[in-house]
């Protein structure tokens, strides 16, 4: 169920949340800070007055600072969240902005051929603590200080709790065409997408510091841009197809998520970032917005966590499969105007209509054979269901 969209203008690149605050990096407007204590009504409370091309932004581990990575002048900047969002420290060195993460007083970033670990224990005077000569496609840091990196030839794990990173583990595929692209981590489980192989789940042994392959599936689409996972599900973000949702236990496809605004989905300008915080999912989209949605409906509930009060159950479609006419029932007492949109498997809008009441009929004769998704928006929340058209 979608809660809100943080419409910022410009070109959204990355975002992060801490407590009731959301920071968004913007390729045209620097960074902006929002109050999201009312998740359905984010409020802009501060912004970077220096402006510039900001490619990523993360909160410090205690939420008092924001670490921002600027393409403009290749700067790393530190902003004080509690002091009018003033810049209090900077590092005039190109530390990259390809991927970023935070562990305790350390900010980790990646350029085209290096990974930097920046000591920000003194926020006014950040310093490069160490660096690794490595080209990555994605990286993340676990709560206990394991830096996990996806490269073209392997997954590599380092311990970064000390002053210098210590190599712990490396997992490679036999086929050199099977490069590791994107990662997600939940508790002791690592999810990795590998080109020409698919989605793999690895179990991490914290005692022996080893990764072992546990499950593997081939996805219907290739080359996801980002992934995220929480207690309810695994979310795979594609620049062209939106977010596909998988059961994190079985790796079975569950559903997908498409926003209600017609922002562009293509191989460059679509989804930029995807992350989970505080039982919410944040989807950063290039053309000026971060969509915030929840995982409390059947789209994102795990195998043994199904809820009989699921919001998805409010939307009924039949017959399914359908040949000529689809009947749509919205089972609640809402009398407000609703917007109904049908998407094909590529995420393209193939039909839309507005209706009042709780029923609408859709002529499907013009639709080609295949799977479709129907979305009904009511009072700011979005409900989805899938159906199949037969010839």
C-alpha positions, -999 to 999 in steps of 0.1 A, spaced: 0 0 0 15 33 -11 16 60 16 31 90 -1 55 104 -27 82 130 -18 80 152 -48 113 172 -50 117 183 -85 150 178 -102 166 144 -105 164 121 -75 195 98 -71 196 85 -36 179 88 -2 181 76 34 159 77 65 167 80 102 139 84 128 113 108 115 137 124 89 143 116 53 172 130 33 172 129 -5 202 134 -29 193 153 -60 214 156 -92 202 192 -97 194 206 -62 220 192 -38 203 176 -8 170 182 9 158 172 43 122 162 51 101 156 82 83 123 77 68 119 111 35 119 92 45 95 65 15 104 44 26 141 43 64 146 41 74 182 48 105 199 35 124 214 65 159 221 52 180 221 20 216 226 9 220 262 1 252 256 -18 234 234 -43 254 211 -67 251 177 -82 247 154 -51 248 117 -61 242 101 -27 234 109 9 234 89 41 226 96 78 254 90 103 248 61 126 234 83 153 213 104 129 230 137 139 247 142 106 243 137 69 271 125 47 267 138 11 287 128 -20 289 155 -46 299 151 -82 303 189 -83 340 195 -74 343 158 -62 335 167 -26 324 147 4 304 170 27 291 167 63 259 185 73 247 190 109 210 179 110 204 197 144 221 230 134 201 245 106 215 218 83 248 237 80 278 221 63 304 217 90 330 196 73 342 185 39 368 164 21 380 179 -12 390 145 -26 372 124 -52 360 95 -30 333 85 -56 296 82 -53 288 49 -71 276 32 -39 277 44 -3 270 31 32 277 38 69 291 18 98 294 35 132 317 66 126 327 54 91 314 65 57 321 40 29 320 50 -7 331 37 -41 346 53 -72 352 36 -105 381 16 -92 384 21 -55 365 17 -22 371 44 4 366 41 42 363 76 56 367 83 93 340 108 104 346 105 142 353 142 140 326 154 117 343 188 111 374 171 99 366 139 79 397 119 68 403 89 45 411 60 69 418 33 43 411 23 7 408 -8 -14 418 -10 -51 387 -27 -64 359 -21 -89 325 -29 -75 289 -31 -89 273 -29 -55 281 -30 -18 265 -30 17 276 -32 53 261 -55 78 252 -44 114 283 -62 128 307 -44 104 311 -68 75 316 -49 42 301 -70 14 309 -61 -22 297 -74 -55 323 -74 -83 324 -87 -118 341 -119 -107 331 -125 -70 314 -115 -38 340 -103 -13 336 -98 24 358 -76 46 358 -69 83 359 -31 87 355 -28 125 392 -19 129 414 7 114 422 -14 83 398 -37 64 405 -74 68 396 -99 40 373 -127 53 356 -145 24 353 -145 -14 327 -164 -35 332 -167 -73 312 -183 -101 329 -207 -125 316 -189 -156 333 -155 -161 302 -142 -178 283 -146 -145 292 -113 -128 276 -102 -95 255 -71 -99 234 -62 -69 230 -73 -32 206 -72 -3 212 -85 33 188 -95 61 200 -110 94 225 -137 83 211 -140 48 227 -124 17 207 -121 -16 227 -116 -48 217 -112 -84 242 -126 -109 242 -119 -146 235 -150 -167 227 -170 -136 199 -154 -116 189 -146 -80 208 -165 -53 204 -167 -16 235 -172 5 237 -181 42 265 -163 61 282 -181 90 294 -155 114 316 -180 133 336 -192 103 330 -160 82 318 -181 52 291 -178 26 272 -209 13 247 -210 -15 212 -219 -2 188 -214 -31 187 -201 -66 160 -190 -91 160 -174 -126 141 -141 -127 117 -133 -155 137 -100 -162 174 -95 -162 198 -69 -148 180 -54 -118 194 -21 -107 190 -26 -69 175 -49 -43 162 -45 -7 149 -70 19 131 -68 52 111 -92 74 82 -93 49 98 -98 16 125 -93 -10 122 -64 -34 140 -63 -68 141 -29 -86 143 -27 -124 148 6 -142 123 -5 -168 98 -27 -149 94 -12 -115 97 -33 -83 92 -71 -84 83 -86 -50 96 -121 -40 90 -143 -10 124 -142 7 120 -178 20 110 -196 -12 123 -170 -37 89 -173 -54 75 -143 -73 46 -127 -55 37 -94 -72 50 -62 -85 47 -25 -76 42 3 -101 36 39 -90 6 59 -101 26 87 -118 37 85 -154 74 91 -147 97 75 -173 108 39 -169 137 31 -192 172 17 -189 187 49 -176 162 72 -160 140 49 -139 146 36 -104 178 49 -88 177 34 -53 156 11 -31 159 5 6 139 -6 37 138 12 70 114 10 99 89 -14 81 87 10 52 100 7 16 116 37 -1 118 38 -39 139 66 -53 129 75 -89 149 97 -111 123 122 -121 119 140 -88 103 117 -63 108 92 -36 78 69 -32 71 55 3 50 24 6 43 -2 32 48 -39 33 16 -47 53 -4 -63 25 -3 -95 6 21 -82 -19 50 -83 6 41 -108 33 62 -139 36 51 -175 33 41 -180 70 32 -144 76 -1 -141 56 -26 -117 71 -64 -123 67 -68 -85 70 -46 -80 39 -54 -49 19 -50 -69 -12 -81 -89 -3 -102 -58 -7 -97 -60 -45 -114 -88 -63 -112 -95 -101 -130 -122 -120 -131 -143 -141 -94 -149 -139 -82 -159 -165 -104 -137 -186 -113 -135 -223 -137 -106 -229 -148 -87 -198 -131 -83 -164 -153 -76 -134 -135 -56 -106 -149 -53 -71 -135 -31 -44 -148 -45 -11 -152 -16 13 -176 12 20 -157 40 3 -178 63 -19 -149 84 -30 -137 87 -66 -112 60 -75 -86 57 -103 -82 23 -120 -51 15 -141 -41 -17 -159 -4 -24 -167 11 -51 -188 41 -72 -178 64 -45 -191 49 -19 -168 32 0 -196 -2 16 -189 -26 -1 -213 -59 11 -198 -72 36 -172 -105 48 -160 -120 67 -131 -150 54 -112 -172 59 -81 -187 32 -60 -172 -2 -56 -175 -19 -90 -161 -13 -125 -161 -35 -156 -132 -36 -181 -134 -47 -217 -103 -69 -223 -109 -78 -259 -82 -54 -270 -56 -69 -247 -31 -94 -259 -27 -128 -242 -6 -126 -211 -3 -114 -175 -15 -80 -164 -17 -60 -132 -46 -38 -121 -41 -10 -97 -69 9 -79 -61 41 -60 -85 52 -32 -79 79 -6 -41 80 -12 -36 42 -10 -30 18 -39 -44 -17 -41 -31 -42 -67 -41 -75 -82 -29 -95 -111 -50 -113 -138 -44 -133 -170 -59 -127 -204 -66 -157 -226 -73 -157 -263 
